[in-house]
Amino acid sequence: MDLTERTTSSQTLYKGKIIDLELHDVVLPDGKNAKREIVRHKECVAVLAVDEDENVILVEQYRKPIDGVILEIPAGHIEEGETPELAAKRELLEETGFVATEMTYVNKYYTSPGFSDELIYFFFARGYNTSQRNPDEDEFINVKRLSAKDFIRLIDEHGTTDEKAMLAAYYYQARFM
């Protein structure tokens, strides 16, 4: 069966700095009509960074949509003209002061394809720390280091609502433990 939904009309409801919101009228595979709310999102990178002592480099940030502080792996948007690898190195340095001496592309994935086209390129990095962080002017970040074992235990025992950190923990566990 062809599962394609055919768009008959669409309108942009909101155009923002990071996202756009569209409303699509579609024809379903069975011929019925439906509406689809779609979030268009800039492409992003996420980096599982490990230092010379096998500590995972994490960032702690307040996130308004969940009205709380969350522990994440470094991540951010790919700027115009930037490759995913350059964006990963830049975001890692800006947010953590961590210089990647080894940057390996792992995979890319959609975060929530039921309503968003957000695509994240996932990287694994090794390197060392400097003291020269340069977060965006509206970013307030605490940098945390956890042993890989403690990082995985944190995810397994306490969970996290950040999928990037969960993916990173399970990737590390599968590859290196």
N, C-alpha and C positions, 0 to 999 in steps of 0.2 A: 504494500500500500504506500502511495506517495503521501508523506506526512507534511508536506509544505503548506504553509499558510500564505495566501496571496494578499498583499496589501492593496486595498482599493483607494484609500485616502489616508493622509497623515497630516498632523499639525504639530508645530512646536509650541508647547504650553509655557516653557520657561527656558531661557538661555543663560547659563551661568559661567563662572570662571572655571569650574571643574566638571560640571555636569550640565546636560541639557535634558529636558523632559519632553517626550513626544507621546501623542495619542494616535494610535493607528486603528483604522477600521480594516478588518481582515475577513477573508473568506476561508473557512476551515476546510479540511480535506473532505468532509461530508457535505459541503455546499452551504452550511449554515454560516451566519455572520457573527462576529464577535469583536470586542474592543481589546486592544493591548496597550498598556501603559509601559513605555520603554524609557529607561534611563541610559543616555549616551554618556560614556565616561572616558576620559583620557586614558591612554595606555599607561601602565605602571610597572615598576620593578619592586621586587622584595629580595632581601639578601640575608641568608643565614651566614653570619660571620663568626669565625672561630679564631681566637688569638693563639699565640705561640704556646700557651699553657693549656690549650684545649678548653678554654672558657668560651661560652657563647655570649656574644655581644647583643644586648637587648636595649630597647628604648621604652621608657615609661612615659605615657602621655595622657592628658585629659582629653576625652573624646565627647564632644557635646551631644551627638546623636544618642549615646548611651548614658549620658550625664554621669560619667565616672572616669576613673583612671584605669588604664589597661596596659599590660606588658606586651610588647610586640617585637617583631624583628624589624630592622630598619627597612623603610619602603618609601616610595614617592613616585611622582609623575615623570614620565619621559618628556623632556623639553623638545620643542620643535628643532629638527635637524640632528638630534642626538640618537645614537644607537642605544639599544637596551643595556648593553654592557657599560657604556660610558655613563649612562644614567645611574646604573647600580653603583658604580665606583663613586660618582658624585654624591649621591644620596647617603651612602655609607660614611663618607668623609664629613659631609655637612652635619649629619645628625649625631655622629659618634666620635669623630676625630680618628677613626680607624682607617688605615691605609691598606688596601687590598694588594698583596703581592701575588696572589693567585685568585683569579675570578673564573669560575666555571659555570657555564649555562647549564641548568638542570632541565627545565621544562617551562611551559607557559600554560596558564589555565584561566578559565572564566570563573569569576567569584560567585555570581548569582545569575546564571543565564535565563532564569525564569522572568526576569524583569530588567536586566542590565547587560550591556555589552562590555563591561569592565574586563580587561585582559591584563593579567599580571605575568611578567617574565620573572621566573624564580632562579636565583643564582646562589651558589655556594662560594664563600670566600675564606681565604686564610690570609693572615697578615699581622700587623702590629699596630699599636696605638700611638697616636701623637696627641698633643694637647690642643690642636687647632680645630675645634668644632666651629661650624658656621651655619647654624640652623636658620631657616627662613624667619623673617621678622615676626611672624605670628605663630611660631612653633616654640613651645616651652617643653623641654625634654630632659628627663633624668636618664643617664646612661647606666645600665646595670650589667654586671658580669655574673654568670652562673656557670658552674661546671656543667659539662654536657649531661652528666648523670643527674644533677639537681634540676636542670632544665626539663629533662624528660620526666622526672618524678613530679615536677610541678604540673606539667600538662596532664599526666596520668592520674594523679591524685586529686588535684584541685580544679582541673579543667581550665579552659580559657575561652573567651568568646571571640578571640581573634584567630581566624582560620589560617592566616599566614604563619603564625607561631606554631600552631598544631601541625601543619604540613612540614614545617622546618624540623620539629622534634621527631616526627616519624621518619622523615628522610634521613636525619642524622643517625637515628637508632638502626635503621635498616642497612645503612652503608658502613657505619663505623663501629658498631657495638656488637 
